[in-house]
Amino acid sequence: MAPQERTEQVMVHLTRRARVLAGSRRLCVGGVATNCVSIGKIIEAGIFDEVFVPPAPGDAGTAIGAALARSPAAPAAATSAPPTRTSPSA
């Protein structure tokens, strides 16, 4: 079995499990989960109503940022405060 095919199988299995455990109808991915073929398989499986893939995925914390933003325990400032300008505009 090719590594890509196994990755797809594992990703679909893990997202099915996450759906059962979390109960959410939305999925936000990061890291290796942004593999476009695996995402296609997850979407085809119909596990989630919505699947969000960040436009510039990487290991810079996009998945944890999304999780924190969706968390009911997240501070209000983390989910609703607009960005703050730190330098004077030109």
C-alpha positions as a Markdown table, in Angstrom:
| # | Residue | x | y | z |
|---|---|---|---|---|
| 1 | Met | 0.0 | 0.0 | 0.0 |
| 2 | Ala | 1.3 | 3.4 | -0.9 |
| 3 | Pro | 1.9 | 6.0 | 1.9 |
| 4 | Gln | -0.6 | 8.4 | 0.3 |
| 5 | Glu | -3.3 | 5.8 | 0.3 |
| 6 | Arg | -2.6 | 4.8 | 3.9 |
| 7 | Thr | -2.6 | 8.5 | 4.9 |
| 8 | Glu | -6.1 | 8.9 | 3.3 |
| 9 | Gln | -7.4 | 5.9 | 5.2 |
| 10 | Val | -6.1 | 7.1 | 8.5 |
| 11 | Met | -7.4 | 10.6 | 8.0 |
| 12 | Val | -10.9 | 9.4 | 7.2 |
| 13 | His | -10.8 | 7.1 | 10.2 |
| 14 | Leu | -9.6 | 9.9 | 12.5 |
| 15 | Thr | -12.1 | 12.4 | 11.3 |
| 16 | Arg | -15.0 | 9.8 | 11.8 |
| 17 | Arg | -13.7 | 9.3 | 15.3 |
| 18 | Ala | -13.4 | 13.1 | 16.0 |
| 19 | Arg | -17.0 | 13.5 | 14.7 |
| 20 | Val | -18.3 | 10.9 | 17.2 |
| 21 | Leu | -16.3 | 12.3 | 20.1 |
| 22 | Ala | -16.8 | 16.0 | 19.5 |
| 23 | Gly | -20.2 | 16.0 | 18.0 |
| 24 | Ser | -19.3 | 18.9 | 15.8 |
| 25 | Arg | -20.6 | 19.1 | 12.2 |
| 26 | Arg | -17.6 | 21.4 | 11.3 |
| 27 | Leu | -14.0 | 20.4 | 10.8 |
| 28 | Cys | -10.9 | 22.7 | 10.7 |
| 29 | Val | -7.6 | 21.1 | 9.7 |
| 30 | Gly | -3.9 | 21.9 | 9.9 |
| 31 | Gly | -0.6 | 20.2 | 9.5 |
| 32 | Val | -0.6 | 16.9 | 7.6 |
| 33 | Ala | -4.4 | 17.0 | 7.6 |
| 34 | Thr | -4.2 | 19.7 | 4.9 |
| 35 | Asn | -3.2 | 17.0 | 2.3 |
| 36 | Cys | -5.6 | 17.9 | -0.5 |
| 37 | Val | -6.3 | 14.3 | -1.6 |
| 38 | Ser | -7.1 | 13.3 | 2.0 |
| 39 | Ile | -9.3 | 16.3 | 2.4 |
| 40 | Gly | -11.2 | 15.3 | -0.7 |
| 41 | Lys | -11.8 | 11.8 | 0.7 |
| 42 | Ile | -13.1 | 13.3 | 4.0 |
| 43 | Ile | -15.5 | 15.6 | 2.1 |
| 44 | Glu | -16.6 | 12.7 | -0.1 |
| 45 | Ala | -17.3 | 10.6 | 3.0 |
| 46 | Gly | -19.8 | 13.2 | 4.1 |
| 47 | Ile | -18.6 | 13.1 | 7.7 |
| 48 | Phe | -18.9 | 16.9 | 8.2 |
| 49 | Asp | -21.2 | 19.6 | 6.9 |
| 50 | Glu | -18.2 | 22.0 | 6.6 |
| 51 | Val | -14.5 | 21.5 | 6.2 |
| 52 | Phe | -12.1 | 24.4 | 6.6 |
| 53 | Val | -8.6 | 24.3 | 5.3 |
| 54 | Pro | -6.5 | 27.5 | 6.1 |
| 55 | Pro | -5.3 | 29.2 | 2.9 |
| 56 | Ala | -1.6 | 29.0 | 4.1 |
| 57 | Pro | -1.4 | 25.9 | 6.2 |
| 58 | Gly | 1.7 | 25.0 | 8.1 |
| 59 | Asp | 3.0 | 24.2 | 11.6 |
| 60 | Ala | 2.7 | 27.8 | 12.8 |
| 61 | Gly | -0.3 | 27.1 | 15.0 |
| 62 | Thr | -3.2 | 27.6 | 12.6 |
| 63 | Ala | -5.1 | 24.5 | 13.9 |
| 64 | Ile | -4.6 | 25.4 | 17.6 |
| 65 | Gly | -5.7 | 29.0 | 16.8 |
| 66 | Ala | -8.9 | 27.8 | 15.2 |
| 67 | Ala | -9.6 | 25.4 | 18.1 |
| 68 | Leu | -9.1 | 28.2 | 20.6 |
| 69 | Ala | -11.3 | 30.6 | 18.7 |
| 70 | Arg | -14.1 | 28.0 | 18.7 |
| 71 | Ser | -13.6 | 27.0 | 22.3 |
| 72 | Pro | -16.4 | 28.1 | 24.7 |
| 73 | Ala | -13.6 | 28.6 | 27.3 |
| 74 | Ala | -11.7 | 31.1 | 25.1 |
| 75 | Pro | -11.5 | 34.6 | 26.4 |
| 76 | Ala | -13.8 | 37.1 | 24.6 |
| 77 | Ala | -10.9 | 39.1 | 23.4 |
| 78 | Ala | -9.5 | 36.1 | 21.5 |
| 79 | Thr | -12.6 | 35.7 | 19.5 |
| 80 | Ser | -14.1 | 39.1 | 18.9 |
| 81 | Ala | -11.4 | 41.8 | 19.3 |
| 82 | Pro | -10.3 | 43.5 | 16.0 |
| 83 | Pro | -6.6 | 43.6 | 15.2 |
| 84 | Thr | -4.7 | 46.4 | 16.8 |
| 85 | Arg | -2.4 | 48.7 | 14.8 |
| 86 | Thr | 0.9 | 49.0 | 16.5 |
| 87 | Ser | 2.6 | 51.6 | 14.2 |
| 88 | Pro | 1.3 | 54.9 | 12.8 |
| 89 | Ser | -0.3 | 54.6 | 9.4 |
| 90 | Ala | 1.6 | 56.1 | 6.5 |
